[in-house]
Amino acid sequence: MDFNYRLQHYFLKFKTPFAIAHGTRDGTDIVLLHFTCENITAVGEASLPPYLAENKESVNDFINSFFKDFKFTNDLNTCLEYLHQHKSGNYAAKACIDIALHNWFAAYRQIPVWELLGLKNNPLPPCTFTIGMGAPDVIREKVKEASGFNMIKVKLGGEHDKQIIETILDCTNTKLCVDVNQGWKDPDFALDMIHWLAERNIVFVEQPLPKSDKQGQQWLFQKSPLPIIADEAVQTIEDIDAVKDFYHGINVKLMKCGGISPGLAMVRKAKLLQKLVLIGSMSETSCGIMAAAQLSSLAKWVDLDGPLLASNNPFENVNYKNGILQI
């Protein structure tokens, strides 16, 4: 089947600077793939925050090398098998192509991607609204923006973690979860913080310790009164076995694992191991967010609020109803 494609570079800007334990930034480099065949154009996305190994140039190189010898057939699985065997690594670039292929086959069959995958679109879990670290007045404004959501994800891992939580609790009764992004370096400190958070009815804690501190994390896992979700410690399906004994759940991100197909495999393996599943995202446009959302029915929670945090989303914004992302 004849096809053509083009690549588009884009910088997705945050409405306000976004601070986490790694630092503060004002946006994210994006590569969009426009894939056309049979008069159907489908889009894929690679989101490239600076802490990933990939960049715009590496994504361009991978996609161009992939399509150089690619033979497009009317069988999605054949296309995906070729994709995920084409060079090692390059997960965001693979996610870009994987998303475009899923979107194309779904459009060709005139069905949504979740149906193409044999999944459901109900019931759907709550979606978190993310609040970065900041001064109390900034935090209060962000809490106002989160009205209508049933769960807020709070970025911690700095010097003012307790102040941030107390400021939010003064403003809202909405359930909170926290993402530390490896920001707590000492297991004893982390345990004290988790007990303090548990007293305030926090739902879960994401990646409290550096992913390299496996001994500390195993100790923390055994003593924590709250579920601990792995994020930086898990990238692909191969990582799940290595962490299954010291995390209660995993955060699955398409940009880290290579797209919808490997993301679905990760979710299914995690559920077989009776692990909690959070479907997460980088800072992404509606394209990447809606790709991840197709797996929502399998998750306990989703963290897919990216378009709400961006000032220049190039696509139609996604819809959140009663704190649930509508697919």
C-alpha positions as CSV (number, residue, x, y, z in Angstrom):
1,M,0.0,0.0,0.0
2,D,1.4,3.4,-1.0
3,F,1.8,6.0,1.7
4,N,3.5,9.2,2.5
5,Y,4.5,11.0,5.7
6,R,5.8,14.3,7.0
7,L,7.3,15.3,10.3
8,Q,6.4,18.5,12.2
9,H,8.5,20.0,15.1
10,Y,6.5,21.8,17.8
11,F,7.2,23.3,21.2
12,L,4.3,22.7,23.6
13,K,4.3,25.7,26.0
14,F,3.1,25.5,29.6
15,K,0.6,28.1,30.8
16,T,2.9,28.8,33.7
17,P,6.4,27.4,34.4
18,F,6.2,23.9,35.7
19,A,8.4,22.8,38.7
20,I,9.2,19.3,39.8
21,A,12.0,17.8,41.8
22,H,14.2,17.7,38.6
23,G,13.8,21.4,37.9
24,T,11.6,24.0,36.3
25,R,10.8,24.4,32.6
26,D,8.4,26.3,30.4
27,G,7.5,23.7,27.8
28,T,8.4,20.5,25.9
29,D,9.8,19.6,22.5
30,I,7.3,17.6,20.4
31,V,7.6,15.8,17.1
32,L,4.4,15.1,15.2
33,L,4.1,12.5,12.5
34,H,1.4,12.9,9.8
35,F,1.0,9.5,8.1
36,T,-1.2,9.3,5.0
37,C,-2.6,6.3,3.1
38,E,-5.9,5.7,1.2
39,N,-6.8,9.4,1.7
40,I,-6.6,9.0,5.5
41,T,-4.1,11.0,7.5
42,A,-3.3,9.8,11.0
43,V,-1.1,11.6,13.5
44,G,1.4,10.3,16.0
45,E,3.4,12.1,18.7
46,A,6.7,11.9,20.4
47,S,7.0,14.1,23.5
48,L,10.6,14.8,24.5
49,P,11.1,16.3,28.0
50,P,14.8,17.0,28.6
51,Y,15.4,14.2,31.0
52,L,14.8,11.6,28.3
53,A,17.7,10.4,26.2
54,E,15.9,11.2,22.9
55,N,15.6,14.6,21.2
56,K,14.1,16.0,18.0
57,E,17.0,15.0,15.9
58,S,17.2,11.4,17.1
59,V,13.4,11.0,16.6
60,N,13.7,12.4,13.0
61,D,16.6,10.0,12.3
62,F,14.7,7.0,13.6
63,I,11.4,7.7,11.8
64,N,13.2,8.4,8.5
65,S,15.2,5.2,8.8
66,F,12.1,3.2,9.7
67,F,10.1,4.4,6.7
68,K,13.0,3.9,4.3
69,D,12.3,0.1,4.0
70,F,8.9,-0.1,5.6
71,K,6.3,-2.1,3.6
72,F,2.8,-0.9,4.7
73,T,0.3,-3.8,4.8
74,N,-3.3,-4.0,5.9
75,D,-2.4,-6.0,9.0
76,L,-1.7,-3.8,12.0
77,N,0.2,-6.5,14.0
78,T,2.6,-7.1,11.1
79,C,3.4,-3.3,11.0
80,L,3.8,-3.1,14.7
81,E,6.1,-6.2,14.8
82,Y,8.4,-4.6,12.2
83,L,8.3,-1.3,14.1
84,H,9.3,-2.7,17.5
85,Q,12.1,-4.8,16.1
86,H,13.6,-1.9,14.2
87,K,16.6,-0.8,16.2
88,S,16.8,-0.9,20.0
89,G,15.7,1.9,22.3
90,N,14.2,5.0,20.6
91,Y,11.0,4.5,22.6
92,A,9.4,8.0,22.1
93,A,10.1,7.7,18.3
94,K,8.5,4.3,18.3
95,A,5.6,5.6,20.2
96,C,5.1,8.3,17.6
97,I,4.8,5.7,14.8
98,D,2.9,3.2,16.9
99,I,0.2,5.9,17.7
100,A,-0.1,7.0,14.1
101,L,-0.5,3.4,13.0
102,H,-3.2,2.7,15.6
103,N,-5.0,5.9,14.6
104,W,-4.8,5.0,10.9
105,F,-6.2,1.5,11.3
106,A,-9.0,2.7,13.6
107,A,-9.9,5.5,11.1
108,Y,-9.8,3.1,8.2
109,R,-12.2,0.7,10.0
110,Q,-14.2,3.7,11.3
111,I,-14.0,2.6,15.0
112,P,-12.2,4.1,18.0
113,V,-8.8,2.8,18.9
114,W,-10.1,1.2,22.2
115,E,-12.5,-0.9,20.1
116,L,-9.7,-1.8,17.7
117,L,-7.8,-3.2,20.7
118,G,-10.8,-5.2,22.0
119,L,-11.2,-3.0,25.0
120,K,-14.0,-1.0,26.6
121,N,-14.6,2.7,27.2
122,N,-16.4,2.3,30.5
123,P,-16.2,2.3,33.4
124,L,-13.4,4.9,33.3
125,P,-11.2,5.8,36.2
126,P,-10.7,9.3,37.7
127,C,-8.1,11.5,36.0
128,T,-5.7,13.6,38.1
129,F,-5.1,17.3,37.7
130,T,-1.4,18.0,38.2
131,I,-0.1,20.8,40.4
132,G,3.7,21.6,40.2
133,M,5.8,22.9,43.1
134,G,5.4,26.6,43.8
135,A,4.7,29.4,46.3
136,P,1.4,29.3,48.3
137,D,-0.3,31.9,46.2
138,V,0.6,30.0,43.0
139,I,-0.6,26.8,44.5
140,R,-4.0,28.3,45.5
141,E,-4.5,29.5,41.9
142,K,-3.8,26.0,40.6
143,V,-6.3,24.5,43.0
144,K,-8.9,26.8,41.5
145,E,-8.0,25.4,38.0
146,A,-8.5,21.9,39.3
147,S,-12.2,22.5,40.2
148,G,-14.3,19.7,38.7
149,F,-11.6,17.1,39.1
150,N,-11.9,14.4,41.8
151,M,-8.2,13.9,42.3
152,I,-5.2,16.2,42.3
153,K,-1.6,15.0,41.8
154,V,0.8,17.1,43.7
155,K,4.5,17.4,42.7
156,L,6.8,17.1,45.8
157,G,10.5,16.5,46.4
158,G,11.6,19.9,47.5
159,E,12.1,21.9,50.7
160,H,8.5,23.0,51.2
161,D,6.6,19.7,50.7
162,K,4.5,20.0,53.9
163,Q,3.7,23.6,53.2
164,I,2.4,22.7,49.7
165,I,0.1,19.9,51.0
166,E,-1.2,22.1,53.8
167,T,-1.9,25.0,51.4
168,I,-3.9,22.7,49.1
169,L,-5.8,21.1,52.0
170,D,-6.8,24.5,53.2
171,C,-8.4,25.2,49.8
172,T,-10.1,21.9,48.9
173,N,-11.5,18.6,50.0
174,T,-10.5,16.9,46.7
175,K,-8.5,13.7,47.1
176,L,-4.7,14.1,46.7
177,C,-1.9,11.9,45.5
178,V,1.7,12.9,45.3
179,D,4.6,12.4,42.9
180,V,8.0,12.9,44.3
181,N,10.0,12.2,41.1
182,Q,12.8,10.5,43.1
183,G,13.1,13.7,45.2
184,W,13.4,12.1,48.7
185,K,16.9,10.7,49.1
186,D,16.7,9.1,52.5
187,P,14.4,6.1,53.2
188,D,13.8,7.1,56.9
189,F,12.8,10.6,55.8
190,A,10.6,9.2,53.1
191,L,8.8,6.9,55.6
192,D,8.2,9.8,58.0
193,M,6.7,11.8,55.1
194,I,4.5,9.0,54.0
195,H,3.1,8.6,57.5
196,W,2.5,12.3,57.6
197,L,0.7,12.1,54.2
198,A,-1.3,9.1,55.3
199,E,-2.7,11.1,58.2
200,R,-4.0,13.5,55.7
201,N,-5.7,10.8,53.6
202,I,-3.3,11.0,50.6
203,V,-4.2,8.2,48.1
204,F,-0.8,7.1,46.9
205,V,2.9,8.1,46.6
206,E,4.7,8.0,43.3
207,Q,8.4,7.3,43.0
208,P,9.5,8.6,46.4
209,L,13.2,7.4,46.3
210,P,15.8,7.4,43.5
211,K,15.2,4.4,41.2
212,S,18.7,3.2,41.9
213,D,18.0,2.8,45.7
214,K,16.5,-0.7,45.4
215,Q,17.4,-1.7,49.0
216,G,15.9,1.5,50.4
217,Q,12.7,1.1,48.3
218,Q,12.2,-2.5,49.4
219,W,12.5,-1.4,53.0
220,L,10.1,1.4,52.3
221,F,7.6,-0.9,50.5
222,Q,7.4,-3.2,53.5
223,K,6.7,-0.3,56.0
224,S,4.7,2.2,53.9
225,P,1.0,2.8,55.0
226,L,0.3,4.1,51.5
227,P,0.6,2.4,48.1
228,I,3.8,3.3,46.3
229,I,3.7,3.6,42.5
230,A,6.8,3.1,40.3
231,D,7.5,5.7,37.6
232,E,11.1,6.3,36.8
233,A,11.9,2.8,38.0
234,V,9.8,1.2,35.2
235,Q,10.2,2.0,31.5
236,T,9.4,-1.1,29.6
237,I,7.7,-4.5,30.3
238,E,11.1,-6.0,31.0
239,D,11.4,-3.7,34.1
240,I,8.3,-5.0,35.8
241,D,9.7,-8.2,37.1
242,A,12.7,-6.3,38.6
243,V,10.4,-4.1,40.7
244,K,7.4,-6.2,41.4
245,D,8.5,-7.0,45.0
246,F,8.9,-3.4,46.2
247,Y,6.2,-1.3,44.5
248,H,2.5,-1.6,44.8
249,G,1.8,-0.4,41.3
250,I,3.3,1.0,38.1
251,N,2.9,4.1,36.0
252,V,2.7,3.2,32.3
253,K,3.7,6.0,29.9
254,L,3.6,5.4,26.1
255,M,6.6,7.7,25.5
256,K,8.7,5.5,27.8
257,C,7.7,2.1,26.5
258,G,7.2,2.7,22.8
259,G,3.5,3.3,22.3
260,I,0.0,1.8,22.6
261,S,0.9,-1.8,21.9
262,P,3.8,-2.2,24.4
263,G,1.8,0.0,26.9
264,L,-1.1,-2.5,26.7
265,A,1.3,-5.4,27.2
266,M,2.7,-3.7,30.3
267,V,-0.8,-3.0,31.8
268,R,-1.8,-6.6,31.3
269,K,1.3,-7.9,32.9
270,A,1.0,-5.6,35.9
271,K,-2.6,-6.7,36.4
272,L,-1.6,-10.4,36.2
273,L,0.8,-9.6,39.1
274,Q,-2.0,-7.8,40.9
275,K,-0.3,-4.5,40.7
276,L,-2.1,-1.1,40.7
277,V,-2.0,0.6,37.3
278,L,-1.7,4.3,36.6
279,I,-1.8,5.4,33.0
280,G,0.5,8.5,32.9
281,S,1.9,10.9,30.3
282,M,4.7,13.4,29.7
283,S,3.6,16.9,28.7
284,E,1.7,16.0,25.5
285,T,-0.8,17.4,23.1
286,S,-4.2,15.9,22.7
287,C,-2.8,13.4,20.3
288,G,-0.5,11.7,22.8
289,I,-3.0,12.1,25.6
290,M,-5.9,10.5,23.7
291,A,-3.6,7.6,22.6
292,A,-2.9,6.8,26.2
293,A,-6.5,7.2,27.1
294,Q,-7.5,4.3,25.0
295,L,-6.1,2.0,27.7
296,S,-8.1,3.9,30.5
297,S,-10.6,1.1,31.2
298,L,-7.8,-1.1,32.5
299,A,-6.4,1.4,34.9
300,K,-7.1,2.3,38.5
301,W,-6.2,6.0,37.8
302,V,-5.1,8.1,34.8
303,D,-2.8,11.1,34.8
304,L,-3.7,12.6,31.4
305,D,-4.3,16.3,32.0
306,G,-1.5,17.5,29.7
307,P,-3.7,19.6,27.3
308,L,-5.1,21.6,30.3
309,L,-1.6,22.6,31.4
310,A,-0.5,23.8,27.9
311,S,-1.2,27.2,26.3
312,N,-0.8,26.2,22.7
313,N,-2.2,22.7,22.2
314,P,-2.4,22.4,18.4
315,F,-5.4,20.0,18.4
316,E,-8.9,20.2,19.8
317,N,-8.8,20.0,23.6
318,V,-9.9,16.7,25.2
319,N,-13.0,16.7,27.3
320,Y,-13.1,16.0,31.0
321,K,-16.5,15.3,32.6
322,N,-16.9,15.1,36.3
323,G,-13.1,14.5,36.6
324,I,-13.1,11.7,34.0
325,L,-11.4,12.0,30.7
326,Q,-14.0,11.2,27.9
327,I,-12.7,8.9,25.2
